[in-house]
Structures are given as structure tokens and as C-alpha cells.
Amino acid sequence: MNVGGVDHYAVLKVRNSASQDELSRAYRKLAMKWHPDNHPQEERLSALSRFKNISHAYQVLSDPERRKVYNELGEGSLNSDFKEPGELFQEVFGFSSPLDVNAKQPGGLQGALEKVFESALEVTSKPEITRKAPPTERTLSCSLEELYNGCTKKVKISTNQMDSSGRMIPNERILAIEVKPGWRTGMRITFPGIGNSKPDMLPSDVVFLIEEKPHKTYKRHGNDLMMVARVALVDALTGYTAHVDTLDGRVLMVPCVDVLHPGSEVIVQNEGMPMCPFEEKTTHHLSEEESVYLRDACAAEDRKRSKGNLLLHFDIVFPAHLSALQKAAIRHALVELK
């Protein structure tokens, strides 16, 4: 899963099914528009950032192998062997800057200008697609064990995709979702531009919403885990050791030496849910503008720990019946506590 990545189709303003020719035209238009040399000094940094994104998106999508890996596995699975934005621009246009009137272009200055205008005319023949179809949302149910340990969940989706001729074609694919330890209900995992297509619109995003399944033993409170342990009255009064099965298969031995009463709580530090350093509003290939993160709301001292706490509450089991002899013995033992 590529946290904070970029939707390369949205960067180039093309459909998910864009052909090589459409990608080339889109790159030519946008690279010329956002080349830093076409902007005043105060706008150059912003333009350079856009220029780099456009170059990277084109190199990913114009290479069939890279495009396949990106579509199926995400940005993080790509290699890092990319050309510098200026090098790619030089290769495509034949000159390094729109202002380079002495570029070594067939026909000299006139040839260079013709190439610029040719690139601009190529992309004006078709309207630019900027609207995106509404997102398709699905629930991704996860057990508390899966959210504690992390896991990979594979999900099959069926969508209608538009090919280059405008025909709607059914498409099935399996998505691999990397669930990170500590994620919780409400997390959104976004796969940009792989949903249903509609005429004159970019394909929709597919969004999965994390939903935590109820657990037979534990309840989750933020990063803390709470469980109720049944304890006999004699153990509550005289002390005992609680045996706690953790979500990762360990057994904790928790000594309870003080008298336990209804409402007692024993806190085991750092045995709750794993803490995420931050929680993503959305994940996968987001644009810079969309890459917004929600910081974990835990206190500063909590950030130093890797997990929340385990909170042990107790269900004290009283005997259903006592004989007269037992009552007398208990009274004798406890009379001094009055």
C-alpha cells in the first residue's frame, strides 16, 4: 500500500483506460504548461513540483510493465529507475526549455516553435476530462486479531470500464489490501481511478472502509484493550494470578496481590493495541492536495510507547450457597475487619 502516493491518471487528466497516444498528448500539453521556465520567479517552485509529478506520472503509465505493476500493486512496488524531468522533456520535445530559441531542432527556431504548437494542437482536439465519477464504497471487515497483528486481505471487485473506443467492458480484478497494525473502524483505503467508468468522466475511486468485528473477549477503547476476568471470591480476597490470552498468541501472567472488589481495575502497560504514528485519511495514490493525514489523538507521553494499555476488570463470582459451618468460619476470619 502506498501511503501518500499519487494518482497518476488524475495528474495527467486521463482515463484509467487511456491509450499510449492519449498519454503522450496529455504529457506534451501539461509538461509545456508547467515547465518552470514558463512561470515567473515567484511561481517557479510550485510549477517545478507539478512538472516533476507530470514527468513521473508519464514515465509510469507510458511503460506497459510499470503501468501494470502500478495498477495492481501500487507505487511502492515500482523500481526507482526514472529519468529526470528535464531529461524527459528534452527527449520528447528536442529542446530543454520552451525559451531555448537556439535549440538543436530541425528547422531551427521555426522548427522548435512548430513543435510546440503541434503539441498544443494535438491535445485541444479532445475536451479535457476533469470530473470524476462518484466513489464506490465497500466495507472491509477485520477481526481484532487482524487489526492487532496486521494482515493482507485480498478482495475481488467487479467494475465496468470504458475502453479507448468508448465501449463499456466488465472487468474483474483482485486487490491486495495491506492492513497495518493499529488500524481501526473508519479508516479509508482508496484505490484511485479503478472503479466504474462513465462517459466524459474519469473512472471512480474504489474506497474500502475498515470495520472492526466484535471480539468475544476484548473491547477496544482507542488504543487500549479492555477485558473482564472471572475470579472466585476467595481469590479476590486472598490474591491470585490472572492468565490472559493475548491477540498475538502469548499468555500473560498478571499477578493481582491486592483485594479485588467489584469495579477494581488492573492496568497492564503496553499490552493494548499497536499505535500508528499517524492515521491516513485515505491511502494509496493520492494527489498532493488530497494527501491529508489525521494525527493520532493520544497524549505526548503515549506517543513514546508502541502500544496502548490492557485494562483488566473483574467479575467476582460469589458462592451460590454456604453451610452454617462455612458461614461461621468466614465470620470468624473476617470479624476483625469490621
Backbone torsions as a table, in degrees:
resi	resn	phi	psi	omega
1	MET	NA	131.2	-174.5
2	ASN	-101.5	95.9	-178.8
3	VAL	-71.6	129.6	178.3
4	GLY	72.4	19.6	178.5
5	GLY	-77.3	-169.5	-173.9
6	VAL	-125.1	141.3	173.6
7	ASP	-82.8	98.7	-173.7
8	HIS	-66.1	-30.3	176.9
9	TYR	-64.8	-41.3	178.7
10	ALA	-68.3	-36.3	178.8
11	VAL	-59.7	-43.6	-179.7
12	LEU	-87.2	-2.9	178.4
13	LYS	58.0	48.1	178.6
14	VAL	-128.7	164.4	176.0
15	ARG	-73.6	162.3	175.6
16	ASN	-60.3	-27.2	-177.6
17	SER	-97.5	15.4	-174.7
18	ALA	-56.2	139.0	178.1
19	SER	-80.3	170.9	178.0
20	GLN	-60.6	-38.5	-179.9
21	ASP	-64.7	-42.6	178.9
22	GLU	-65.0	-38.6	177.8
23	LEU	-64.2	-42.3	-179.6
24	SER	-63.1	-45.3	-180.0
25	ARG	-63.6	-41.2	-179.4
26	ALA	-63.7	-42.8	179.2
27	TYR	-62.3	-45.5	-177.3
28	ARG	-58.6	-43.7	-178.3
29	LYS	-66.9	-49.8	-173.3
30	LEU	-72.5	-37.4	179.1
31	ALA	-64.0	-39.3	178.2
32	MET	-67.8	-39.8	-178.1
33	LYS	-66.6	-40.0	-172.0
34	TRP	-104.8	9.5	174.4
35	HIS	-59.2	130.7	-176.3
36	PRO	-55.0	-30.9	-178.7
37	ASP	-68.6	-12.1	178.3
38	ASN	-92.5	9.4	-175.3
39	HIS	-130.0	149.0	176.6
40	PRO	-65.2	164.4	-173.0
41	GLN	-54.1	-41.1	-175.3
42	GLU	-71.2	-13.7	-179.7
43	GLU	-108.1	0.7	-171.5
44	ARG	-67.4	-38.3	-179.1
45	LEU	-63.9	-43.5	178.5
46	SER	-65.2	-43.1	179.4
47	ALA	-64.1	-39.3	-179.7
48	LEU	-62.6	-39.3	178.4
49	SER	-62.1	-44.9	178.4
50	ARG	-64.6	-40.3	179.9
51	PHE	-60.6	-42.4	179.0
52	LYS	-65.8	-43.1	179.3
53	ASN	-62.1	-40.6	-179.9
54	ILE	-64.5	-44.1	178.9
55	SER	-61.5	-46.3	-178.2
56	HIS	-64.8	-43.7	-179.5
57	ALA	-61.2	-42.1	-179.5
58	TYR	-65.7	-40.1	-180.0
59	GLN	-67.9	-31.3	176.6
60	VAL	-71.7	-49.5	-171.2
61	LEU	-81.4	-24.8	-177.9
62	SER	-82.1	-12.9	176.1
63	ASP	-97.7	114.0	-174.6
64	PRO	-54.8	-40.7	-178.5
65	GLU	-68.4	-45.7	178.6
66	ARG	-62.7	-40.7	-178.4
67	ARG	-62.7	-39.8	179.1
68	LYS	-64.5	-45.9	179.2
69	VAL	-62.9	-43.7	179.6
70	TYR	-61.0	-45.1	-178.7
71	ASN	-64.3	-37.4	-172.4
72	GLU	-93.1	-35.5	-171.3
73	LEU	-120.9	-14.5	178.0
74	GLY	97.1	171.7	-175.2
75	GLU	-60.4	-36.6	-174.9
76	GLY	-63.7	-17.5	-179.0
77	SER	-91.4	-1.0	-179.0
78	LEU	-83.7	152.9	173.7
79	ASN	-76.8	173.2	-175.6
80	SER	-105.5	17.5	-176.0
81	ASP	-87.5	78.4	-178.6
82	PHE	-119.9	149.4	177.7
83	LYS	-76.0	152.7	173.5
84	GLU	-66.0	147.2	-178.0
85	PRO	-54.2	-41.6	179.5
86	GLY	-66.5	-36.9	178.8
87	GLU	-64.7	-42.7	178.7
88	LEU	-65.0	-42.6	179.3
89	PHE	-59.3	-45.4	178.8
90	GLN	-60.1	-41.3	-177.8
91	GLU	-66.6	-39.9	-176.0
92	VAL	-77.8	-44.3	-172.4
93	PHE	-96.1	-23.2	-178.6
94	GLY	90.3	1.1	175.6
95	PHE	-148.0	157.1	-170.9
96	SER	-89.0	-15.7	-177.5
97	SER	-148.4	144.1	175.0
98	PRO	-61.1	-19.5	-178.4
99	LEU	-95.2	0.4	-176.6
100	ASP	-83.4	85.3	-175.7
101	VAL	-73.4	-13.5	179.9
102	ASN	-99.0	16.4	-177.8
103	ALA	-57.6	146.5	179.5
104	LYS	-78.2	79.0	-176.2
105	GLN	-119.9	133.9	176.8
106	PRO	-51.3	126.5	-178.5
107	GLY	94.5	2.2	177.9
108	GLY	64.9	-142.9	-178.0
109	LEU	-59.7	-41.9	-179.0
110	GLN	-61.6	-41.1	179.3
111	GLY	-65.3	-39.7	178.8
112	ALA	-63.2	-44.9	-179.8
113	LEU	-65.1	-38.6	178.8
114	GLU	-61.4	-37.8	-179.0
115	LYS	-67.5	-38.5	177.3
116	VAL	-62.1	-49.5	-177.8
117	PHE	-67.4	-33.2	177.2
118	GLU	-61.7	-42.9	179.3
119	SER	-64.5	-41.1	-179.7
120	ALA	-67.0	-41.2	-179.4
121	LEU	-66.8	-32.3	-179.1
122	GLU	-60.4	-37.8	-174.4
123	VAL	-91.5	-10.7	178.9
124	THR	-86.8	-6.5	179.8
125	SER	-73.4	-19.8	178.7
126	LYS	-123.5	140.0	179.3
127	PRO	-65.4	144.2	178.9
128	GLU	-75.1	133.0	-179.3
129	ILE	-96.2	118.9	-178.8
130	THR	-121.9	-23.1	-178.5
131	ARG	-80.4	146.6	179.3
132	LYS	-118.3	139.9	177.3
133	ALA	-62.2	152.1	-179.3
134	PRO	-57.6	146.0	-177.7
135	PRO	-67.4	150.5	173.6
136	THR	-99.3	120.6	-176.1
137	GLU	-108.5	138.4	177.4
138	ARG	-136.0	152.9	178.2
139	THR	-89.8	137.0	174.7
140	LEU	-115.5	100.6	-177.7
141	SER	-79.1	132.1	-179.5
142	CYS	-131.6	139.1	174.2
143	SER	-73.5	162.1	178.3
144	LEU	-64.0	-33.9	175.8
145	GLU	-61.0	-41.9	-179.8
146	GLU	-66.2	-37.6	179.6
147	LEU	-75.9	-22.1	177.7
148	TYR	-79.5	-46.8	-173.6
149	ASN	-93.0	-20.3	-169.8
150	GLY	81.5	154.2	-178.2
151	CYS	-166.8	171.2	171.3
152	THR	-113.3	122.2	178.7
153	LYS	-111.4	131.6	179.0
154	LYS	-105.0	128.9	-174.6
155	VAL	-128.4	131.8	176.6
156	LYS	-91.8	132.3	175.9
157	ILE	-124.1	151.0	176.6
158	SER	-122.2	126.7	-179.1
159	THR	-135.3	166.5	173.5
160	ASN	-107.3	117.1	-178.0
161	GLN	-109.6	145.6	178.6
162	MET	-96.7	124.7	178.3
163	ASP	-82.7	-177.9	-174.8
164	SER	-65.4	-19.0	178.9
165	SER	-92.7	0.0	178.7
166	GLY	92.4	1.4	179.0
167	ARG	-81.5	144.3	177.3
168	MET	-88.1	124.5	-176.5
169	ILE	-123.9	127.7	176.5
170	PRO	-65.9	141.2	-176.5
171	ASN	-138.8	130.2	176.0
172	GLU	-116.4	141.1	177.9
173	ARG	-151.9	157.5	178.0
174	ILE	-109.4	125.3	179.8
175	LEU	-101.2	137.7	175.2
176	ALA	-102.8	118.9	-177.2
177	ILE	-110.6	118.6	179.1
178	GLU	-86.7	103.7	178.0
179	VAL	-83.6	122.7	-176.2
180	LYS	-89.3	145.5	176.2
181	PRO	-56.9	130.2	178.2
182	GLY	99.7	-9.5	176.2
183	TRP	-62.3	159.3	-173.9
184	ARG	-143.0	173.0	178.0
185	THR	-53.8	135.2	178.5
186	GLY	100.4	-15.8	175.6
187	MET	-60.0	142.3	-179.1
188	ARG	-114.5	127.5	176.0
189	ILE	-114.5	117.7	-172.4
190	THR	-111.0	129.3	170.3
191	PHE	-107.3	102.2	-173.2
192	PRO	-71.9	138.2	167.1
193	GLY	67.7	21.6	178.9
194	ILE	-115.0	7.4	-178.3
195	GLY	-87.9	-157.0	-176.9
196	ASN	-67.0	142.4	176.0
197	SER	-95.8	152.0	173.1
198	LYS	-137.5	150.6	-178.9
199	PRO	-56.4	136.7	176.0
200	ASP	61.2	25.6	177.5
201	MET	-138.5	149.3	172.6
202	LEU	-69.6	148.4	179.5
203	PRO	-59.5	151.0	-177.9
204	SER	-72.9	161.5	170.7
205	ASP	-82.8	151.9	170.6
206	VAL	-106.7	122.1	-174.1
207	VAL	-118.3	129.4	175.5
208	PHE	-108.2	131.5	178.0
209	LEU	-105.0	123.6	179.2
210	ILE	-68.0	132.9	175.8
211	GLU	-131.4	122.7	-177.1
212	GLU	-84.4	128.0	176.9
213	LYS	-76.5	147.2	175.5
214	PRO	-61.9	147.8	-179.7
215	HIS	-114.9	143.8	-175.2
216	LYS	-70.9	-22.6	-175.5
217	THR	-113.4	-44.1	-171.0
218	TYR	-105.3	150.3	165.3
219	LYS	-121.0	142.2	-176.7
220	ARG	-101.3	134.5	174.8
221	HIS	-128.4	92.3	-175.2
222	GLY	65.4	-119.4	177.3
223	ASN	-93.4	-5.1	-179.2
224	ASP	-92.8	152.0	173.4
225	LEU	-114.6	138.2	178.8
226	MET	-123.2	137.0	175.2
227	MET	-140.4	155.1	177.8
228	VAL	-107.0	125.8	178.7
229	ALA	-106.9	130.8	175.5
230	ARG	-82.2	131.1	-177.3
231	VAL	-138.5	134.4	178.5
232	ALA	-66.8	152.3	-177.5
233	LEU	-57.8	-41.4	-178.8
234	VAL	-63.1	-37.5	177.8
235	ASP	-71.1	-36.4	178.2
236	ALA	-63.3	-32.0	-178.5
237	LEU	-85.4	-33.4	-171.2
238	THR	-109.3	-8.0	179.7
239	GLY	99.4	146.4	178.1
240	TYR	-161.6	174.8	177.5
241	THR	-113.8	120.2	178.9
242	ALA	-80.3	135.8	175.3
243	HIS	-103.4	115.9	-173.1
244	VAL	-116.4	121.0	174.8
245	ASP	-81.9	119.0	-178.6
246	THR	-84.3	170.0	-178.1
247	LEU	-76.5	-10.8	176.7
248	ASP	-109.9	19.8	170.7
249	GLY	89.7	5.4	177.1
250	ARG	-89.0	168.6	172.6
251	VAL	-122.3	116.8	178.4
252	LEU	-88.8	137.9	174.1
253	MET	-104.5	108.9	-175.5
254	VAL	-111.5	105.1	179.1
255	PRO	-72.4	131.8	177.7
256	CYS	-118.1	96.0	-172.8
257	VAL	-93.7	-23.6	179.3
258	ASP	-83.3	160.2	176.3
259	VAL	-64.3	130.4	178.4
260	LEU	-97.9	139.4	176.9
261	HIS	-136.0	163.9	178.3
262	PRO	-54.2	127.2	-176.8
263	GLY	99.2	-6.7	177.3
264	SER	-64.6	147.8	178.3
265	GLU	-137.7	131.0	173.1
266	VAL	-113.2	128.7	-177.2
267	ILE	-104.8	124.4	175.6
268	VAL	-105.7	111.1	-175.5
269	GLN	-64.8	141.3	169.2
270	ASN	62.3	29.4	175.5
271	GLU	-123.3	23.8	176.0
272	GLY	-95.0	-148.0	-179.9
273	MET	-77.5	146.7	174.0
274	PRO	-58.8	144.1	179.4
275	MET	-96.6	127.4	171.0
276	CYS	-79.5	136.8	175.9
277	PRO	-62.3	-26.9	171.1
278	PHE	-157.9	161.9	178.4
279	GLU	-116.6	131.2	-177.6
280	GLU	-78.2	137.7	169.3
281	LYS	-65.0	-46.7	172.4
282	THR	-142.0	163.0	178.2
283	THR	-128.3	-179.9	-176.1
284	HIS	78.6	-155.9	-161.6
285	HIS	-82.9	84.6	-179.2
286	LEU	-96.6	152.5	173.7
287	SER	-74.4	167.7	179.5
288	GLU	-60.2	-38.6	-178.5
289	GLU	-68.6	-31.8	-176.7
290	GLU	-88.5	-10.3	-172.7
291	SER	-81.2	79.9	-176.7
292	VAL	-109.8	134.7	-177.9
293	TYR	-118.1	144.0	174.9
294	LEU	-100.9	117.1	-179.9
295	ARG	-70.7	143.4	176.9
296	ASP	-61.7	136.9	-172.5
297	ALA	-84.7	7.0	-177.9
298	CYS	-69.1	157.7	-178.7
299	ALA	-68.8	164.0	-175.1
300	ALA	-60.5	-39.9	-179.8
301	GLU	-68.6	-28.4	178.3
302	ASP	-69.2	-28.0	-177.1
303	ARG	-65.0	-23.3	-178.9
304	LYS	-73.9	-18.6	-178.7
305	ARG	-92.6	157.8	-179.8
306	SER	-91.5	-16.9	-178.7
307	LYS	-140.3	164.4	170.8
308	GLY	-77.6	-162.2	-177.7
309	ASN	-107.0	158.9	171.0
310	LEU	-100.9	124.2	-178.7
311	LEU	-107.8	115.8	179.8
312	LEU	-98.7	119.3	171.1
313	HIS	-107.4	161.6	-170.2
314	PHE	-127.9	134.5	172.1
315	ASP	-104.0	102.0	-175.1
316	ILE	-83.3	122.4	-175.7
317	VAL	-92.2	111.0	176.9
318	PHE	-85.5	148.0	177.6
319	PRO	-66.1	143.4	179.6
320	ALA	-74.2	-24.5	-176.2
321	HIS	-154.7	142.0	174.8
322	LEU	-128.2	137.6	175.9
323	SER	-76.6	167.3	179.2
324	ALA	-61.6	-38.2	180.0
325	LEU	-65.7	-41.7	179.3
326	GLN	-65.5	-42.0	178.7
327	LYS	-60.8	-42.8	-179.7
328	ALA	-63.8	-40.7	-179.6
329	ALA	-64.9	-41.9	179.9
330	ILE	-66.6	-42.9	179.0
331	ARG	-60.9	-40.8	-179.5
332	HIS	-65.5	-38.8	-178.0
333	ALA	-71.3	-32.3	-172.9
334	LEU	-103.5	0.3	-174.0
335	VAL	-61.4	-31.6	-178.5
336	GLU	-72.5	-11.3	-178.9
337	LEU	-85.7	-7.2	179.8
338	LYS	-62.9	NA	NA
